[in-house]
Amino acid sequence: MAQAYDRESLSSKLIELLAQIGFGRRYFEYYAEHSKRQGRGEHNVDRKTLEVILAETGLGFKYFAKEKFFRHVEKCQGYDLMLHAAFPYSAAEFLLYVKGDWGVVGGPWSELARQVMQASDPDFNPSPASPKLPFSNEAELREVVQFGITLFGEARDVITSFFDGWIQEK
């Protein structure tokens, strides 16, 4: 019989799964290596350029004008896996969500990364607390997007491995 999970325990399970791929360490290391990029907040990227760059990833993204973000949804068996991407002020902000009949778990990558790190080191306290990934030109934007897509792919693999098995056992 499958183990019963509520939303809070699924949130904790998501953090465990992300820890398996070094999500927190990798996110904060990437930020630290690129935090000094010049032009932060000054590189405006138009929506068409963002659409082209995101299309190059091979994932399908839909733009939501009111909230100013792009969403990729993967329909899985009994749940949806979602990647949101926003690009405010020369920085990328990625968000990861798993949505099912139990509700929604996940959130901004900076928060998930902090939770992953604090699970093994309760004193971990990054500064800034919720960093976005900066870029100062189109080439750096492409690099940030590639980092995000790569990390999402690895997260997707561990998340679907768990959730697919759990849903089948329910």
Secondary structure in CASP SS format (residue, H / E / C, confidence):
PFRMAT SS
TARGET T0000
AUTHOR 0000-0000-0000
METHOD secondary structure of the structure
MODEL  1
M C 1.00
A C 1.00
Q C 1.00
A C 1.00
Y C 1.00
D C 1.00
R H 1.00
E H 1.00
S H 1.00
L H 1.00
S H 1.00
S H 1.00
K H 1.00
L H 1.00
I H 1.00
E H 1.00
L H 1.00
L H 1.00
A H 1.00
Q H 1.00
I C 1.00
G C 1.00
F H 1.00
G H 1.00
R H 1.00
R H 1.00
Y H 1.00
F H 1.00
E H 1.00
Y H 1.00
Y H 1.00
A H 1.00
E H 1.00
H H 1.00
S C 1.00
K C 1.00
R C 1.00
Q C 1.00
G C 1.00
R C 1.00
G C 1.00
E C 1.00
H C 1.00
N C 1.00
V C 1.00
D C 1.00
R H 1.00
K H 1.00
T H 1.00
L H 1.00
E H 1.00
V H 1.00
I H 1.00
L H 1.00
A H 1.00
E C 1.00
T C 1.00
G C 1.00
L C 1.00
G C 1.00
F C 1.00
K E 1.00
Y E 1.00
F E 1.00
A C 1.00
K C 1.00
E C 1.00
K C 1.00
F E 1.00
F E 1.00
R E 1.00
H E 1.00
V E 1.00
E E 1.00
K E 1.00
C E 1.00
Q C 1.00
G C 1.00
Y E 1.00
D E 1.00
L E 1.00
M E 1.00
L E 1.00
H E 1.00
A E 1.00
A E 1.00
F C 1.00
P C 1.00
Y C 1.00
S C 1.00
A E 1.00
A E 1.00
E E 1.00
F E 1.00
L E 1.00
L E 1.00
Y E 1.00
V E 1.00
K E 1.00
G E 1.00
D C 1.00
W C 1.00
G E 1.00
V E 1.00
V E 1.00
G E 1.00
G E 1.00
P E 1.00
W H 1.00
S H 1.00
E H 1.00
L H 1.00
A H 1.00
R H 1.00
Q H 1.00
V H 1.00
M H 1.00
Q H 1.00
A H 1.00
S H 1.00
D C 1.00
P C 1.00
D C 1.00
F C 1.00
N C 1.00
P C 1.00
S C 1.00
P C 1.00
A C 1.00
S C 1.00
P C 1.00
K C 1.00
L E 1.00
P E 1.00
F C 1.00
S C 1.00
N C 1.00
E H 1.00
A H 1.00
E H 1.00
L H 1.00
R H 1.00
E H 1.00
V H 1.00
V H 1.00
Q H 1.00
F H 1.00
G H 1.00
I H 1.00
T H 1.00
L H 1.00
F H 1.00
G H 1.00
E H 1.00
A H 1.00
R H 1.00
D H 1.00
V H 1.00
I H 1.00
T H 1.00
S H 1.00
F H 1.00
F H 1.00
D H 1.00
G H 1.00
W H 1.00
I H 1.00
Q H 1.00
E H 1.00
K C 1.00
END
